[in-house]
Amino acid sequence: MADFTAFVSWPSAPLTYRLVLDALGSLTPPPPVQDVSPKDTNGSPHRLLQWATYDELDHDLTFSHDPASKVLSSSYVIRKALIRKHYLSRCIHNYLTKHPDSILRRGVPRTWELELGFADELDELWSDELYDLSKEIEKGDTSKWWILKPGMADRGMGLRLFHTKEDLEAIFQEFEQDESDAEDIDRCDEDARDTAVVTSQLRHFVIQEYLGNPLLLDPAETPLDDAPKPPASSLHGHKFHLRVYCVASGAIKVYVYERILALFSALPYTPPSKSASSIDLATHLTNTSLQTQRGEAGVRLLDELVGCHLLSAAPVPRQRQPARPPYAMGQALEQEAIRAARKQERQYPILTEEDVENLKSQIGAVLAETFKAAIEMSVHFQPLPNAFELYGIDFLVTHDTSPEVPHKLQIKLLEVNSEPAIELTGPRLTWILEDLFKSIAKTCVEPFFSPQGSLTRSDMEVWRTGETRENLRKSLDQQIRSTW
């Protein structure tokens, strides 16, 4: 029988609850499981795993230094530096001040923080916190856009695009509507309803530079059924973002799960334009929580996209039409030659295995630096030796062919999510979640409760940075606190 007890509780996430139970069942031997919180019992097991939602954890037990007890919890207690957008922006800014050559310099979009409750407060911010942004906007570059994000919201809530100062003021005036204006909100377009927020409840915001050169692919090139692939002439470039699952363990090791999701927008991409009567967010927002009606239609594995055409690239120049064959060759042969020439009209490069591996390497490097930045913001991120945590990290891939850029495909960190909405992955790819949770159990749980000097613990100690085991690639191994 296992020498520790597991407390498991996910009241509003039945899929996560099932995945945790299956992961614990894969251990040898599996531990006994209880659904009663340690907070509700007179005494707790001396060796306890708390694998539960953040609000169900007994954080006093996590902080306990009782040598007679051994408690492992599935969340760090303090981690705002990562999961709150305005804190993440601040910690990366501070880190780049000290480490100007960090990969974060090109791995994160330019970001500004602001705090306000009413639209009329913007006038003062333009000459203070948003002074640099004000100068950018005043240049009048028609290709420059920015995206507004609430600092503490998730699932796409409150996301808005804007181009001018007047646009931003209008957005905050919209947010000022209170609940009594619900009927007015219902008459707005569907995207606006789904992403509506109340400014008085969310005073912290970030503004990010809108990345106008996203990598565009068509998920139809990897059909979910046995349908044939569409011809190149019918492909449409869709914007997408990468959902990367990342596990932080102890104080601190960081692992990146190798099976990465690509989440596509519902509509083909069109650059934002002031000439349009309104901006259709469906071409820009790739959050699956805003596209639940699509099911799995917009979800792929990154590895599945190898061989897809890079529709954000310029196609090769059209080849010259072959010379007209002699009449004796017949009209059929002539038409065949013409069709062959036309197939060359839209020759786009394709996504290669080398491209995917390069993206994964960039992701590992950016995440390592991001956690280093959070570590230096010790008030708002405190890794503990007896905790681990799963994060869902969102990245955008940009496509840039400028000669000064080291790689044509660049990843850009968008945000870090705790307790990610894994249920939106869909039934087709649930198997990757099963594998992920079992990997967490073997990597974070089993070694913690193994005795000193055991084979399991010794094996973990020789796991080098950059090496992949259990489909987890170690990206950071930095000791900042001793084991309790």
N, C-alpha and C positions, 0 to 999 in steps of 0.2 A: 504494500500500500504506500502511496506517495506520502512524504513527510511534510506536506503543507496542504492547507485548505484554501480553496478559491471562492471568493465572493464575487458573483457575477450579477449585474443588474443593468438592463438597458430598457427602461419602461416604454420609451417612445421609438425604439429602433429594434424591431423584432429580428431583422436580418442580421444586425450586428450581434445580437444576443445568440443567435444560432451559430454564427461563425466563431464566436469565442468558445462556445461549448464544444464545437467540433475540433477547434485547435487544441483545447485542453485534453480532449479525448485522444488526440494523436500522440500525447506524451506517454512514456513508459516508465512507471505505471501512471495512469491518469489520476489526478487528484480528486478528492471529494469536493463537490460544489454545493454552496449554500446561496440562497437568495435573500437571506436576512442580513441587513446591514450590520456591520460591527458596532455602529452607533446605537443600535437597538438591542444589543445583548450586554449582559453584565460583564462578561469577559470575552476576549478575543483569542483565537488560536495564536500560539507563540510564533508559528510560521504561517503567514497569511499572504495570499495574493488578492489584491483588490483590482479586478478587471471590470470596470464599470464606468458609466457616464460620470462626468466631472462632479455633478451635483450630488451623486450618490456616494462618492468617496468619503472616507473618514480621514480628513487631511491631518488631524492631530496624530493619528497613527503613522501617517507618512513621515511626519517630522519627528516622531519618537526616536530617541537614541537609546532606548532600553536594550542593553546587551543581551537580555534573555529573550528578546523578541526579534523576529526577522520579517519585516513587512515590505512587500513590493507593490507599488501602485501604478495604474495605467495612465497617469497624467502627472506632469509637473504642476505644482501648485501655482507658481508665478511664472507666466509666460506671455504677458501682454506685449513685450517687445517684438514678438513674432506675429501674433494673431490679430492685433489691432492695427489697421492700416496706417493710422497716423503715428503710432509708436514705431512701427516697422520703418516708415519713412525717416523718422528722426534717428533711429539707431544706425541705419545705413548711411545717412548723411554724416553723422559723427564719426563713423568708421572710415569713410572715405577722406575725411579731414586728416585723419592720422595715417591712413594707408592709401594715398592717392593713386597708386598703381594697381590697386585691386581690380579683379575681373568684374566687380560690381559696378565699376565705372561705366562699362558698356552693357552690363547684364541686367540693369534696372532702368526703366523709363525715368526721365526727369520728373520730379514730383515736388509739389508744394503743399504745405499743411495750412489749414485755416479752421478757425473756430468762430461760429456766429449763430445767432438765433433768428435774426430777421434780415431781410434783403437789404434794408437801408444801411446795415453795418458794413456793406461792401465798400462804400466810399472811403472809409478809413483804411481798410485792408489794402486797397490798391496802392497806397503810398507807404505801406509798412510790410507786412508778411508777403504780400503778393506783388511787390515792386518789380522784381525781375520778370514775372509773368506779364505784368502790365506793359512793360517795354516790349516784350515779345509780341503781344497782341497789337500794339500800336504800330508795328512795322507793316501791318496790313497784308501779310503773306496769305494769299487765298488758299494755299495748300495746308496751312497750319490749323489743327483742331486740337481740342483738349477734352478730357473726359473727367467728370466729377464723380467721386465715390464717397459715400458715407463711411467714416472711419470704423464703425462698429456694426455695420450691417453685412449680411451675406446673401448668397443666392441671387445676386444681381439687383438687390433692392436699392433704389435711388440712383442707379447709374444713368448719367445723362451726358450727351455730347454738346459742346458749345464752340462757337467760333469767335464771338466778340464779347465785350464786357456787358453789353445789353442782353445778350443771350443768357449769360450767367445770372444776371439780376432777374430775368424773367423766370428762370428755373427755380430760384429761391422764392420768388413770389408764388409760384405754383405750390411749392412745398409748404407755404404758410397756411394753406387751406386746412381748416380743422375738420373734425369728423362730421360737423353739421353740413359740410359741403360734399358729402358722399355722392349725392345725386349728380353733382357737376362732374365729379371724377368719373362716374360710371359712363358719362357721355364722351369721355376722352378715348383715344385709341387704346387697344387692348394692352400693348406693351407698356404704356404709361400707367394703366391701372395696376398691372402686375408688379411694377417697380416703384410704386408710390411710397413716399415716406413723409413723416411730419418733422419739420426742422426742429421744433421745440423739444423733440425727444432725441434727436441726433445732432448735437451741436458740432461734433468734430467731423471734418471732411478732409479729403485729399484731392488734389487736382493733378492728373498725370498727362504728360504729353501723349496725344493720340498717335499711335504708331501706324502711319499711313502706308507702310510697305509690308503687309503681312504675307507670309507664305500662303498661297492659295492652291488647294487641291479639290478634287471632286470625289466625295465618298462613294459615288455611284461606281467608281472604278473597282471598288471592292464590294460587290453586291452581297447582301446578307443571305440570299437564296441561291439557287442554281442558275439564275438568269445570266445570260452572256454579258460580258463587259460592253458598255456603250462605245460607239465609234468616237474617235478623237474629236471629230467635228461637232459632236453634241455635248461635249464636256463644258461645265461651268465652274469657275473658281469659287470655292467657299472658304470663308474665314474659319479658323478653328483655334482652339487653345489646347495645350497639353495638361492633363491632370496627372501629376506625379505623386505617388504615395511614398512618404518618407517616414522613417522610424528613428527617433532619437532615444538613446538608451543610456542610463546612468549619467555620469558627469565627466566626459560625455563622449559617446560614439554616435555617429550619424550614418544611417544606411538608406540608400535609394533603391526602391523596388524597381526591378528591370522591366517589368511589364507596364508600359505607360499607355494611358488612354489619350485618344484624340477626340475632342468634342466639337462638332461642327455646327455652324449657324444654319438656320432653317432655309434661308434664301441665298442665292448667289451674291457675292460681294460686289458692292458698288461704293466708291469713295464718297464720304459725306460731302454734300454740296449745298450751298446757300440758295442755289437756283430752285431746289426742290421745295414744294410747299411745306413739307414736314419730313423729318428724318425717320426712316423706318428702322427701328432698333433691331429688327429681326435679321438684318444683314450684318450687324456688327456684334450683337451679343451672342455668345456661344454657351451660356450657362444652360445645362440640361434642366435645371429647376424651372427655367422660363419656357421650356419647350416640352413639357411632359406629354402633350398630345402627340408628339412624334414618336414616342416609345424609344426604340433602339436605333431608329433610322439614322441618327446623327452621331453614333458612338462607334469608334473603331479602335483597335490596338495600333499603336504607332508602327509596330513591326509589320502589320498587315498592309500598310500603305507603301511599302517598298515596291517600286515599279510604277507608281502613279505619276502622272505628268505634273510638272511644276507649272501650273497655269499662271503664276505670277511672273514668270520669266518671259522675255521676248522670244517669240519663235524664231527659228533660223530663217534666213532669207528664202523666199520662195524660189524653188529651183526652176530653171528655164524649161519650158514645155519642149518635149523632144521634137525633133524634126519630123515633118509629116512623112510617114512611110510611103514607099511606092504604092501606086494604086493596086498593083498586082497582089499586095499582101492582104488586101481585103479590108472592108470597112470594120469588121469585128475586131481585127488586130489593132486597127487605128484607135478605136474606142477604148480598148484595153490599155493601150499606152497612155492615153489621155487620163484615164482614171488613176493609173499608177502615178502620174505626175501630180495630180490633184491631191493625192494622199500626203504629198510632201509639203502641202501648203501650210499646215499647222504642226510642225515638228517641234514639240517642246522637250526640254530635258526631263529626265525622270528622277525620282527620289531613289537613291541607291542605299545599299546596306552600309556603305561607308558614311553616307550622310547621317543615317540614323545613329550610328555609333558615335559620330562626332557630336550630335545633339545630346546624347546621353552623357558624354564626357563633359560637355559644357554645363549640363544640369548639375552633375556632381560637384564641379568646381564652384559654381555659383552658390549652391546650397551650403557647401563647406564654409565659404566666406560669409554667408548670411548668418549662420549659427555663430561664427566667430564674432560678428558684429553684435549679435544679441548678447553673447557672453560678456562683452565689454560694457553693456548696459545692465549691470548687475542688479539694479533696483527693480527692473521690470522683466528679467529672465534669470531664473535661479535653477539650474539643473541639479538634481539630487541623485546620489548614488543608488537609491532604492526606488527609482521611478523610470518609466519609459512612456513614450507617447507616439501615437500615429497622427501624422499630418497629411492633409491633401494640399499640394502646392500647385498653383496655376502658373503656367508659362505661355507666352505667345512666341511664335517663331516668325522672325522677320526675314525677308529675302532681299539682300543687298549685294549688288555686284560691284560696289565701289572698290577701287584697287587698295585703299587704305584699310579696308576691313579684312581681318585675318581669315574669316570664313564667310562664305556667301549666305549661309543659314545661321542666324544668330538667335539664341534664346533670350527672352526678356522676362524676368520675374515679375509677376503681377500681384500675387497675394499668397498668404499662408493661412490655411484653415484648420482649426482643431475640430475633432469629431466630424470629419468630412462626410457629406451625404452620399455614402457608398451605395445606397439603394438605387440611386439614379444610374448606376452602371448598366442595369438591365439583366434579365435572365441569361442571355446568351453568353455574357462574360462573367457570370457569378463565379465561375471556376477560378478566375484569377484572384478573387477576394478570398476564396477558401485557401488557396495556396499562400496568399499574403499573410493571413492570420496564423496559419500553421508555421510559417517562417518566423513570425514574431514570437510564437510560443517557444520555438527551438532556440532562437537567438537571444531573446531577452529574459524569458521566464526560466527555462530549464537550467541555464548556467548559474542564475542567481541562487537557486536553492540547492545546487550541487555542492558537495563538500569541497573544501580547499584541497587542491592537489588532484581532484578527480580528472578523468580524461576529458569530460565535457568542458570544464573550466580551462584546462590547459590548452585545448584546441582553440578556444576563443581568443586566448592570449597571443596566438601566432597568426591571427587573421589580420593581414596587412591592408593598409589603405589602398584602395583601387582594386582589391580582390573581391570577387563575387562568390558568395555561397548562399544556398537556399534562395536563389534569385534576388538576393540583397547585395548591392555593391557598397562596400564601406567607403564613405567619402570623407569622414573626419574621425580622428581618434586623438582626443586632447584631454589629458587629465587635469581637471581644475579643482577637484575635491577628492579627498581620500575616502576609501570605503569605510563605512561605519562598522 
